[in-house]
Structure formats: C-alpha cells, structure tokens
Amino acid sequence: LVPSKNDKDKNIQTLSAIEYALKVLKIPNLIILGHSNCGGVAYSYKTLVDKKNIKDFEYINQWVSCLQNTYNNIPNDFSETEKITFFEQENIRESIKNLREYDFIDKLINENKLNVIGLWYQINSGLIKFLDNNNNFTDLD
C-alpha cells in the first residue's frame, strides 16, 4: 500500500523503501504487487462494511486506514467475492495513483526514468494479471 501524500505518516516504511530504491539504487522499474486472498484487504473490507475495527489491532488498523477511498469505489452490484477481488485490485490502482503525488517520483516517471508496473497475483492458480494502459487488469501472456 502506497499512501496518499496526505496520509504519508500512516505508512512511512513503504515510502522509505521506495525513496531508497529510487534515489540510491536508481531502479528503473517499480512493481506494485497485490494478491488474492489478502488478509489485510479482507480485514479492511470487513471493518468498513461493519463500520468498526477490532480494538486490539492498533497497528493493523492504522495500516489499513488508508484503504477507505478505494473501498468507496467498489460497485454495489458485485458478489461478495467480486467485491473483495475488485478491492484488492483497486488498491493497486490507488497505490500507483498515489505514487504520482510525490514530486520526486512523478518527475522520474515524466522523464521516463521510472516505469511503474501494477500486478495482481492469484495465489491459488498462479495467474498474474497486469494493469494495462486502460487501467484494467489483463492476463499476463
């Protein structure tokens, strides 16, 4: 999960790793990888549906709190399974969108020095889908 610039304090570890990879290691490709059966996404989905968190999960609650925006994008007419899969994939889209909010990352993308790749991995089948130019997940050929 890449937090919005407005929520950067919620997930400073992710941003620290990305900053190091880009500024020190100068990586040319950054993969945002999500997966099926994600416990964090499932927990976040349940807490947002029920409108309550488990109080003992202080750190997990902080970590998943930045998923509220993507939860609001879930279509109502999907089955429960489709909603969770959509939520998993929507968080990849949102993380990529959030990356562009950071000037040093946006600059690298605009200068074609950084390629950001969105992938979703279906654990039980091994299927990998990639986020195409139309912002849709497509089977990796």
Backbone as JSON, one array per atom type, in Angstrom:
{
  "sequence": "LVPSKNDKDKNIQTLSAIEYALKVLKIPNLIILGHSNCGGVAYSYKTLVDKKNIKDFEYINQWVSCLQNTYNNIPNDFSETEKITFFEQENIRESIKNLREYDFIDKLINENKLNVIGLWYQINSGLIKFLDNNNNFTDLD",
  "N": [[0.83, -1.18, 0.0], [0.68, 2.06, -1.02], [0.6, 5.05, 0.48], [-1.47, 7.99, 0.17], [-0.13, 11.27, -0.39], [-1.16, 12.93, 1.52], [-1.6, 11.2, 3.59], [0.85, 10.21, 4.32], [2.23, 9.67, 6.7], [1.08, 7.42, 7.71], [2.15, 5.15, 6.62], [5.03, 5.06, 6.57], [7.17, 3.35, 6.27], [6.91, 2.04, 3.78], [7.19, 4.2, 2.03], [9.78, 5.0, 2.69], [11.31, 2.81, 1.79], [10.76, 2.92, -0.96], [11.77, 5.47, -1.57], [14.52, 5.06, -1.05], [15.09, 3.04, -2.91], [14.67, 4.4, -5.32], [16.22, 6.8, -5.2], [18.79, 6.05, -4.29], [19.46, 3.41, -5.21], [18.56, 3.72, -7.74], [16.58, 2.39, -9.31], [14.96, 1.23, -12.31], [12.45, 0.18, -12.69], [9.43, -0.19, -10.99], [7.43, -2.27, -9.19], [4.12, -2.61, -8.26], [2.57, -4.8, -6.4], [-0.18, -6.75, -5.82], [-2.31, -9.23, -4.29], [-4.46, -12.15, -4.43], [-6.77, -13.27, -1.89], [-5.9, -11.64, 0.2], [-5.17, -10.96, 3.43], [-5.05, -8.49, 4.8], [-6.54, -6.76, 3.15], [-9.0, -8.11, 3.19], [-9.61, -7.92, 5.93], [-9.77, -5.11, 6.17], [-11.92, -4.61, 4.43], [-14.01, -5.95, 5.79], [-14.08, -4.45, 8.21], [-14.79, -1.96, 7.22], [-17.28, -2.46, 6.07], [-18.7, -3.31, 8.36], [-18.32, -1.08, 9.87], [-16.61, -0.82, 12.07], [-13.59, -1.34, 13.89], [-11.33, -3.9, 15.06], [-10.36, -3.54, 18.26], [-7.94, -4.4, 19.4], [-6.09, -4.32, 17.38], [-4.11, -2.17, 16.88], [-1.95, -1.31, 15.17], [-2.43, -2.6, 12.74], [-4.93, -1.51, 12.16], [-4.2, 1.14, 11.7], [-2.58, 0.8, 9.45], [-4.38, -0.22, 7.48], [-6.12, 1.88, 7.32], [-5.8, 3.68, 5.26], [-7.19, 2.66, 3.15], [-9.79, 3.43, 2.76], [-10.67, 5.2, 0.67], [-10.47, 3.59, -1.66], [-12.24, 1.58, -1.03], [-14.67, 2.88, -1.25], [-15.03, 2.87, -3.98], [-15.96, 0.43, -4.79], [-18.15, -1.46, -6.74], [-21.66, -1.74, -6.17], [-23.23, -3.79, -7.19], [-21.77, -6.12, -7.37], [-20.87, -9.53, -6.5], [-20.01, -10.81, -3.23], [-17.45, -12.01, -3.31], [-16.48, -10.97, -5.75], [-16.42, -8.28, -5.05], [-14.37, -8.19, -3.11], [-12.16, -9.06, -4.62], [-12.13, -6.98, -6.51], [-11.57, -4.88, -4.74], [-8.99, -5.61, -3.85], [-7.58, -5.3, -6.27], [-8.16, -2.64, -6.88], [-6.78, -1.29, -4.93], [-4.19, -1.52, -5.83], [-4.3, 0.08, -8.13], [-4.86, 2.53, -6.86], [-2.58, 2.84, -5.27], [-0.64, 3.24, -7.25], [-1.6, 5.59, -8.38], [-1.29, 7.23, -6.14], [1.5, 7.28, -5.93], [2.21, 9.14, -7.88], [1.71, 11.53, -6.64], [3.91, 12.29, -5.22], [6.52, 14.43, -5.67], [9.23, 13.81, -6.41], [8.96, 11.22, -7.4], [7.02, 11.45, -9.42], [8.41, 13.12, -11.15], [10.51, 11.43, -12.05], [8.98, 9.5, -13.42], [7.81, 11.09, -15.44], [10.11, 11.85, -16.81], [10.75, 9.52, -18.01], [12.39, 7.79, -16.6], [11.55, 6.05, -14.79], [9.54, 3.25, -14.63], [6.39, 2.27, -13.75], [4.75, -0.56, -12.67], [1.78, -2.32, -12.41], [0.67, -5.2, -10.8], [-1.36, -8.08, -10.22], [-1.64, -10.95, -8.34], [-2.97, -14.12, -8.45], [-3.26, -16.31, -6.01], [-4.09, -19.08, -5.66], [-4.15, -20.16, -8.27], [-1.9, -19.27, -9.59], [-2.06, -17.4, -11.55], [-1.21, -14.35, -13.11], [-2.08, -11.03, -13.38], [-1.82, -8.01, -15.23], [-1.78, -4.46, -14.97], [-3.13, -2.67, -17.46], [-2.74, -0.15, -20.09], [-5.24, 0.99, -20.19], [-6.09, 0.97, -17.65], [-7.09, -1.42, -16.71], [-7.14, -4.77, -15.46], [-5.37, -7.33, -16.98], [-4.8, -10.59, -18.31], [-1.55, -11.91, -18.01], [0.4, -12.59, -20.69]],
  "CA": [[0.0, 0.0, 0.0], [1.37, 3.34, -1.06], [-0.37, 6.03, 0.97], [-1.55, 9.32, -0.42], [0.8, 12.23, 0.23], [-1.87, 13.45, 2.7], [-1.58, 10.16, 4.62], [2.17, 9.58, 4.26], [2.68, 9.24, 8.02], [0.46, 6.14, 8.04], [2.91, 4.02, 6.07], [6.33, 5.65, 6.3], [8.11, 2.29, 5.89], [6.8, 1.85, 2.34], [7.78, 5.37, 1.36], [11.23, 4.95, 2.92], [11.88, 1.8, 0.89], [10.65, 3.45, -2.32], [12.72, 6.57, -1.72], [15.86, 4.48, -1.12], [15.21, 2.33, -4.19], [14.71, 5.35, -6.43], [17.29, 7.8, -5.09], [20.11, 5.45, -4.06], [19.67, 2.3, -6.12], [18.16, 4.21, -9.07], [15.88, 1.32, -10.03], [14.18, 1.74, -13.44], [11.11, -0.41, -12.67], [8.82, -0.35, -9.66], [6.24, -3.11, -9.29], [3.13, -2.58, -7.19], [2.02, -6.15, -6.5], [-1.22, -7.16, -4.89], [-2.6, -10.66, -4.46], [-5.76, -12.66, -3.98], [-6.83, -13.77, -0.52], [-5.1, -10.75, 1.04], [-5.77, -10.82, 4.76], [-5.19, -7.07, 5.12], [-7.67, -6.22, 2.38], [-10.22, -8.74, 3.71], [-9.87, -7.29, 7.23], [-10.21, -3.74, 5.92], [-13.27, -4.7, 3.85], [-14.95, -6.29, 6.87], [-14.23, -3.34, 9.16], [-15.51, -0.86, 6.56], [-18.68, -2.89, 5.95], [-19.27, -3.32, 9.71], [-18.07, 0.25, 10.44], [-15.89, -0.9, 13.35], [-12.31, -2.04, 13.9], [-11.01, -4.7, 16.24], [-9.58, -2.62, 19.08], [-6.6, -4.93, 19.7], [-5.24, -4.19, 16.19], [-3.7, -0.76, 16.77], [-1.07, -1.07, 14.02], [-3.14, -3.04, 11.53], [-5.96, -0.51, 11.87], [-3.54, 2.31, 11.11], [-2.1, 0.4, 8.13], [-5.47, -0.34, 6.52], [-6.97, 3.07, 7.31], [-5.68, 4.4, 4.0], [-7.96, 1.96, 2.12], [-11.15, 3.97, 2.73], [-11.01, 5.74, -0.65], [-10.69, 2.52, -2.63], [-13.47, 0.88, -0.62], [-15.81, 3.64, -1.78], [-15.14, 2.63, -5.42], [-16.46, -0.93, -5.05], [-19.53, -1.47, -7.27], [-22.65, -2.37, -5.29], [-23.87, -4.95, -7.81], [-20.86, -7.27, -7.4], [-20.98, -10.52, -5.42], [-19.04, -10.57, -2.16], [-16.13, -12.41, -3.81], [-16.08, -9.98, -6.75], [-16.11, -7.03, -4.34], [-13.06, -8.29, -2.48], [-11.17, -9.06, -5.71], [-12.07, -5.61, -7.01], [-10.9, -4.1, -3.7], [-7.56, -5.94, -3.94], [-7.03, -4.69, -7.48], [-8.33, -1.18, -6.8], [-5.7, -0.78, -4.09], [-3.01, -1.41, -6.7], [-4.52, 1.3, -8.92], [-4.75, 3.68, -5.96], [-1.17, 2.99, -4.89], [0.05, 3.83, -8.4], [-2.06, 6.99, -8.43], [-0.66, 7.93, -5.02], [2.92, 7.5, -6.24], [2.35, 10.35, -8.7], [1.57, 12.7, -5.77], [5.22, 12.64, -4.69], [7.21, 15.14, -6.75], [10.43, 13.11, -6.89], [8.53, 10.04, -8.16], [6.35, 11.95, -10.62], [9.47, 13.63, -12.03], [11.16, 10.27, -12.67], [8.04, 8.92, -14.38], [7.69, 12.02, -16.57], [11.38, 11.83, -17.54], [10.92, 8.14, -18.49], [13.45, 7.12, -15.84], [10.89, 5.09, -13.92], [8.36, 2.57, -15.15], [5.61, 1.69, -12.66], [4.0, -1.71, -13.17], [0.8, -2.86, -11.48], [0.4, -6.63, -10.98], [-2.21, -8.77, -9.23], [-1.31, -12.37, -8.37], [-4.0, -15.0, -7.9], [-2.44, -17.29, -5.31], [-4.46, -20.5, -5.84], [-3.94, -20.62, -9.64], [-0.64, -18.78, -10.12], [-2.35, -16.42, -12.59], [-0.77, -12.98, -12.87], [-2.71, -10.04, -14.24], [-1.12, -6.73, -15.17], [-2.6, -3.27, -15.18], [-2.8, -2.2, -18.8], [-2.82, 1.29, -20.31], [-6.62, 1.41, -19.98], [-6.33, 0.84, -16.21], [-7.79, -2.68, -16.5], [-6.25, -5.91, -15.24], [-5.37, -8.24, -18.11], [-3.94, -11.76, -18.13], [-0.18, -11.79, -18.47], [0.64, -13.62, -21.71]],
  "C": [[0.87, 1.24, 0.0], [0.36, 4.39, -0.64], [-0.36, 7.3, 0.14], [-0.55, 10.23, 0.29], [0.17, 12.82, 1.5], [-1.82, 12.48, 3.87], [-0.21, 9.52, 4.77], [2.67, 9.08, 5.61], [2.11, 7.88, 8.42], [1.29, 4.95, 7.58], [4.3, 4.49, 5.66], [7.35, 4.6, 5.85], [8.09, 2.08, 4.37], [7.47, 2.99, 1.6], [9.3, 5.42, 1.54], [11.89, 3.97, 1.96], [11.86, 2.29, -0.56], [11.66, 4.57, -2.54], [14.15, 6.03, -1.87], [16.08, 3.81, -2.48], [15.38, 3.29, -5.36], [15.92, 6.28, -6.37], [18.68, 7.2, -4.95], [20.39, 4.35, -5.08], [19.34, 2.65, -7.57], [17.51, 3.11, -9.92], [15.06, 1.92, -11.18], [12.74, 1.24, -13.46], [10.65, -0.6, -11.24], [7.53, -1.12, -9.84], [5.39, -2.92, -8.04], [2.36, -3.88, -7.34], [1.0, -6.38, -5.4], [-1.51, -8.64, -5.14], [-3.98, -11.0, -3.95], [-5.65, -13.13, -2.53], [-5.97, -12.94, 0.43], [-5.81, -10.54, 2.38], [-5.99, -9.37, 5.16], [-6.37, -6.43, 4.42], [-8.98, -6.81, 2.91], [-10.6, -8.12, 5.06], [-10.41, -5.88, 7.04], [-11.63, -3.73, 5.37], [-14.3, -4.97, 4.95], [-15.16, -5.12, 7.82], [-14.97, -2.17, 8.53], [-16.98, -1.2, 6.36], [-19.36, -2.79, 7.32], [-19.15, -1.97, 10.43], [-17.47, 0.19, 11.85], [-14.63, -1.73, 13.18], [-12.21, -2.92, 15.13], [-10.02, -3.87, 17.05], [-8.16, -3.1, 19.35], [-5.62, -4.74, 18.54], [-4.84, -2.74, 15.95], [-2.92, -0.49, 15.49], [-1.73, -1.49, 12.72], [-4.2, -2.01, 11.17], [-5.36, 0.74, 11.23], [-3.11, 1.99, 9.67], [-3.23, 0.37, 7.11], [-6.36, 0.9, 6.45], [-6.88, 3.85, 6.0], [-6.43, 3.71, 2.86], [-9.38, 2.48, 1.96], [-11.54, 4.45, 1.33], [-11.28, 4.65, -1.67], [-11.93, 1.71, -2.29], [-14.69, 1.57, -1.22], [-16.02, 3.43, -3.27], [-15.72, 1.27, -5.77], [-17.9, -0.86, -5.57], [-20.47, -2.25, -6.36], [-23.21, -3.67, -5.87], [-22.96, -6.17, -7.95], [-21.21, -8.24, -6.28], [-19.91, -10.19, -4.37], [-17.61, -10.9, -2.62], [-15.62, -11.4, -4.83], [-15.7, -8.65, -6.1], [-14.71, -7.07, -3.73], [-11.95, -8.32, -3.53], [-11.01, -7.66, -6.29], [-11.29, -4.73, -6.03], [-9.4, -4.35, -3.72], [-6.92, -5.24, -5.13], [-7.12, -3.16, -7.45], [-7.24, -0.56, -5.93], [-4.38, -0.68, -4.85], [-3.13, -0.13, -7.53], [-4.31, 2.55, -8.06], [-3.3, 3.91, -5.53], [-0.37, 3.64, -6.01], [-0.33, 5.3, -8.54], [-1.38, 7.81, -7.33], [0.82, 8.19, -5.25], [3.13, 8.82, -6.97], [2.22, 11.62, -7.87], [2.92, 13.17, -5.22], [6.07, 13.19, -5.82], [8.41, 14.37, -7.3], [10.08, 11.87, -7.7], [7.9, 10.48, -9.48], [7.38, 12.45, -11.64], [10.17, 12.48, -12.76], [10.27, 9.61, -13.72], [7.96, 9.8, -15.63], [8.96, 12.07, -17.42], [11.7, 10.45, -18.12], [12.11, 7.43, -17.84], [12.88, 6.07, -14.9], [9.64, 4.57, -14.6], [7.65, 1.93, -13.96], [4.68, 0.64, -13.24], [3.06, -2.2, -12.09], [0.52, -4.32, -11.79], [-0.51, -7.13, -9.86], [-1.99, -10.26, -9.43], [-2.41, -13.17, -7.7], [-3.29, -16.23, -7.32], [-2.81, -18.74, -5.66], [-4.19, -21.02, -7.25], [-2.57, -20.24, -10.21], [-0.82, -17.75, -11.24], [-1.84, -15.04, -12.17], [-1.46, -12.09, -13.88], [-1.94, -8.73, -14.11], [-2.09, -5.6, -15.49], [-2.19, -2.67, -16.5], [-2.97, -0.68, -18.91], [-4.22, 1.86, -20.16], [-7.05, 1.27, -18.53], [-7.19, -0.39, -15.87], [-6.76, -3.78, -16.25], [-6.46, -6.94, -16.32], [-4.44, -9.39, -17.82], [-2.57, -11.49, -18.72], [0.07, -12.92, -19.47], [2.04, -14.16, -21.66]]
}
